[in-house]
Amino acid sequence: ELWLKLACFEVEEATTAGIDAALRCLSRATLCIEFVTDALAMLERMSPWEFHAVRSQLGHGAGFDSPGFRRLHALSPGLRRRFEEELGDVALVDVYLRGREHEQLYQFAEALFELDERVVNWRQRHVLMVERMIGRGVIGTKGTPVEVLRELLDDRWFPELWDVRDELTAIAGTSPA
């Protein structure tokens, strides 16, 4: 939760800071998410039976119900608004097609994409760890069925940054019909 608290602080700062400072903040927030993801390896070193002893102590800091992740998720719309303000009338696809003309926007977009990607990685790793430790057809720590957790794997905070890749591939003409 401490790493997530720091990530939230950095994301909050990124919503109001200048672009260069926002990029530094997002870089640190992304690293925090990587640390949290990597920490799941410690839980995976326990036997499933040993994990049940730890599981009973997780309380509100458990996985998708973690206060830190809930807060981080709540902050993501502010980042989206900030990015949209910076974009102004520039089309997102043009940021990628003419990156050198829009270098700061490109860097900002990629920093948001990387943060989003790391959160998706955490979700995937978390679900796999849960399945490994407690099973696939059971109820998670906060009463959420594991199969519901799987449904959240496709959630993206910045879907437009994922979608623009489809558009770029279509423009490049390298996508099979």
C-alpha atoms as one frame of an Amber mdcrd trajectory, in Angstrom:
protein
   0.000   0.000   0.000   2.933   2.386   0.570   4.067   2.057  -3.055   0.493
   2.640  -4.194   0.233   5.699  -1.971   3.366   7.094  -3.598   1.977   6.248
  -7.053  -1.205   8.166  -6.192   0.834  11.151  -5.042   2.807  11.127  -8.290
  -0.315  10.813 -10.439  -1.954  13.701  -8.584   1.136  15.803  -9.194   1.153
  14.839 -12.874  -2.366  16.192 -13.329  -1.250  19.741 -12.490   2.494  19.899
 -13.195   4.103  21.102 -16.410   4.636  18.379 -18.995   8.305  17.757 -18.147
   7.497  17.443 -14.440   4.425  15.329 -15.242   6.633  12.936 -17.222   8.945
  12.515 -14.231   5.937  11.937 -11.950   4.436   9.364 -14.299   7.776   7.593
 -14.564   7.906   7.246 -10.787   4.242   6.175 -10.569   4.883   3.508 -13.196
   7.878   2.233 -11.254   5.719   1.991  -8.121   3.270  -0.228 -10.007   6.162
  -2.404 -11.190   7.325  -2.818  -7.568   3.817  -3.824  -6.472   3.572  -6.305
  -9.350   6.972  -7.811  -8.605   6.041  -8.183  -4.927   3.407 -10.747  -5.914
   6.281 -13.176  -6.456   6.738 -13.326  -2.681   3.183 -14.599  -2.222   3.743
 -17.148  -4.978   6.624 -18.645  -2.984   4.162 -19.801  -0.319   2.228 -23.002
  -0.554  -1.489 -22.513  -1.199  -2.158 -23.704   2.360   0.335 -21.201   3.852
  -1.286 -18.471   1.793  -4.622 -19.035   3.531  -3.050 -17.932   6.816  -1.893
 -14.694   5.177  -5.157 -14.255   3.282  -7.143 -13.901   6.485  -4.988 -10.904
   7.422  -5.226  -9.011   4.116  -8.326  -7.021   5.054  -8.949  -4.028   2.769
  -5.470  -4.162   1.271  -6.323  -7.148  -0.879  -5.827  -6.994  -4.636  -8.463
  -5.174  -6.681 -10.071  -3.935  -3.454  -6.872  -2.311  -2.243  -7.408   1.298
  -1.130  -4.328   2.283  -3.127  -5.547   0.747  -6.361  -9.046   2.149  -5.864
  -7.560   5.627  -5.365  -5.232   5.254  -8.337  -8.174   4.191 -10.491 -10.162
   7.215  -9.262  -7.293   9.525 -10.272  -7.039   8.204 -13.840  -9.872  10.378
 -15.255  -7.962  13.464 -14.081  -4.937  12.313 -16.061  -7.136  11.730 -19.106
  -8.573  15.267 -18.828  -5.081  16.693 -18.452  -3.904  14.862 -21.568  -6.973
  15.986 -23.533  -6.268  19.593 -22.510  -2.686  19.276 -23.719  -3.864  17.694
 -26.990  -6.241  20.560 -27.690  -7.127  20.388 -31.393  -4.310  17.968 -32.270
  -5.615  14.564 -33.341  -4.077  11.722 -31.356  -3.145   9.867 -34.514  -1.166
  12.946 -35.645   0.820  12.847 -32.407   2.053   9.432 -33.524   2.312  10.137
 -37.256   4.228  13.374 -36.706   5.867  12.640 -33.361   8.745  15.049 -33.887
   6.313  17.919 -34.356   4.496  16.940 -31.171   7.358  15.517 -29.115   6.027
  16.503 -25.676   2.549  15.218 -26.509   4.072  11.996 -27.800   6.125  11.538
 -24.622   3.081  12.312 -22.476   0.930   9.825 -24.412   3.557   7.117 -24.082
   3.992   7.771 -20.350   0.226   7.365 -19.881   0.255   4.251 -22.035   3.089
   2.764 -20.006   1.285   3.461 -16.732  -1.861   1.840 -18.128   0.126  -1.129
 -19.425   1.774  -1.676 -16.025  -1.617  -1.629 -14.293  -2.891  -4.194 -16.818
   0.223  -6.293 -16.115  -0.494  -6.084 -12.388  -4.109  -7.165 -12.914  -3.020
 -10.147 -14.998  -0.334 -11.180 -12.529  -2.717 -10.697  -9.598  -5.409 -12.911
 -11.149  -2.866 -15.630 -11.909  -1.523 -15.446  -8.362  -5.063 -15.680  -6.953
  -5.825 -18.704  -9.127  -2.544 -20.310  -8.111  -3.170 -19.788  -4.414  -6.922
 -20.167  -3.876  -8.239 -21.619  -7.138 -10.296 -20.510 -10.122 -13.845 -21.291
  -9.043 -13.821 -19.664  -5.611 -14.662 -16.366  -3.966 -11.809 -13.886  -3.485
 -10.831 -12.052  -0.303 -13.491  -9.352  -0.548 -16.290 -11.589  -1.788 -15.571
 -11.210  -5.505 -15.631 -14.440  -7.520 -12.305 -15.102  -9.235 -14.030 -15.267
 -12.648 -15.207 -11.655 -12.109 -11.584 -10.635 -11.577 -10.787 -12.166 -14.981
 -13.425  -9.935 -16.599 -11.534  -6.864 -15.361  -8.393  -7.818 -17.288  -9.547
  -5.926 -20.386 -10.165  -2.678 -18.487  -7.998   0.165 -19.793  -7.660   3.624
 -18.260  -6.637   5.204 -21.560  -8.377   3.113 -24.241  -7.782   5.766 -26.874
  -4.033   5.196 -26.525  -4.564   1.499 -27.214  -7.031   2.153 -30.051  -4.715
   4.536 -31.885  -2.400   1.598 -32.533  -5.187  -0.046 -34.569  -5.575   3.174
 -36.520  -1.830   3.410 -37.183  -1.713  -0.196 -38.352  -4.621   0.468 -40.726
  -2.877   3.576 -42.095   0.331   1.575 -42.565  -1.681  -0.953 -44.561  -0.095
  -3.874 -42.751  -3.258  -5.272 -41.210  -4.716  -8.303 -42.985  -8.266  -7.686
 -44.206
